[in-house]
């Protein structure tokens, strides 16, 4: 049994918000620059869960992962410096792009060669996402 019950939605959301604030704060400290804010948030969640402060499973987690995280991802991407990412990724980035193109080509060819029934588009999407890191 954790300190915050899985049924205490607002308390649990407050704890998750506190974890996010701590992660953003830690990322700006000299000692915290060793890790990104996302890693600090994950570590804090693991620590709080293992210390039985927050529950391992709760209904509010599905709300966070279904609604809040997808809304925040574009905000993080808007802050990304695409020119810097492309210049620093170099040959590895090119290899990744070529591998993704090869995966998409392979999935298209395989879906044309083999009849997978009604779920063909679902399976094609699943394999493409799986083999491109999604």
N, C-alpha and C positions, 0 to 999 in steps of 0.2 A: 504494500500500500504506500503510495507516494504522499508527500506533504500536500500537494495540490491534486485533488481528485480529477479523474478523467471527465467527470460530469460538471466541473466548475469551469465553464467555457470562458467567462470573462477573466478569471484569475489566470487561466492557462494562456490566454491571448496576451495578457499583461506580461507574463513571464517570457513569452516568445518575443514580445516587443522589447523587453529589457535585454534579452540576448542580442537582438539586432542592434540596439543602441550601443551595447558594450562592444560588439564586433566592429562597428564603425569607429568608435572611440579608440579601441586598441590598435586599429590599423594605422592611426595617426601618431601613435606614440613611438618613441625610438625603439623600445623593446618589442613592440607589436608589429613593426614593419617586416619582421622575419616571415610573417604569414599574411595572407590576404584576409579581408573582412569575412569572406565566405567561409574560409577555413576556421577562423575564430568562432563564427556562429555555429558551425558543425561541432567543433570541439566543446563549446559551452553546452550545446544541447546534449551531447554524449555524457559530459560530466554531470549535468543536472539530472539527467535520467538515471544514471548509475548511482547517484547519491540519493535516489528516491525523492527528489524534490518535485520533478514533473513526471507524469506517467509515461510508460513506454508506448502505449497506444491510447488514443483518445479520438472521439468523433471530430473535434475541432481541427485536428491535423489534416483530415481530408479536405476541409474547407480551405485551409491555408494552401495546400498543394494544388487544389482545383481552381482556386480563384485568385489568391493573392500572388503566388509565385508567377503564374503566367502574365499577370499585369505588371510585375516588376521587371521581368526579363527585357522587354523593349526599352525600359528606362536605363538599364545597364548597358545595353547595346548602343543607345544614343550617346553615351559617354565614351564609347570606345574610339580610339584613334585608329581608323582603318588604314591610313597611310603608314603609320608606324608598325602595325601588325603585319602588313604586306612586306614592308622593307626588312623587318627582323625575322620573318618566317623563312624567307629565302627559298632554298632548294627543298626544304622539308615541306613548306606550304605548297610548292608546285607538285611535289610527289603526292601529297594528300589530295589535291584537286584532281590529279590524274587518276588516283585510286578511286575516288568518288565517281568520276566519269566512267571508269571501267566497271565499277559495281552497277551503276545505273544501266549501262549498255548490257551487261550480263543478265540483269533482271529482265530487261525488255526482251532480249533474245530468248531467254528461258521461258518467259510467259507466252511467247509466240510459238515455241516448239512444243510445250507441254500444256495440256488442258487441265487446269486445276479446279474446274467447276465454278460455282457461284462465288467462291471466296478468292478467286484469282487476284483481284485488285487488292484485297486486304493482305494476302500473303506477299504479293509483290512489294507493297509498301512496307510491310514488316521486315522483309529481308533487306530492302534498300536501307531502311533506317538502322537496322542492326549492324550492317557491315560498313556503314559510314559514320558510326559513332553516336547514333541517336538512340 
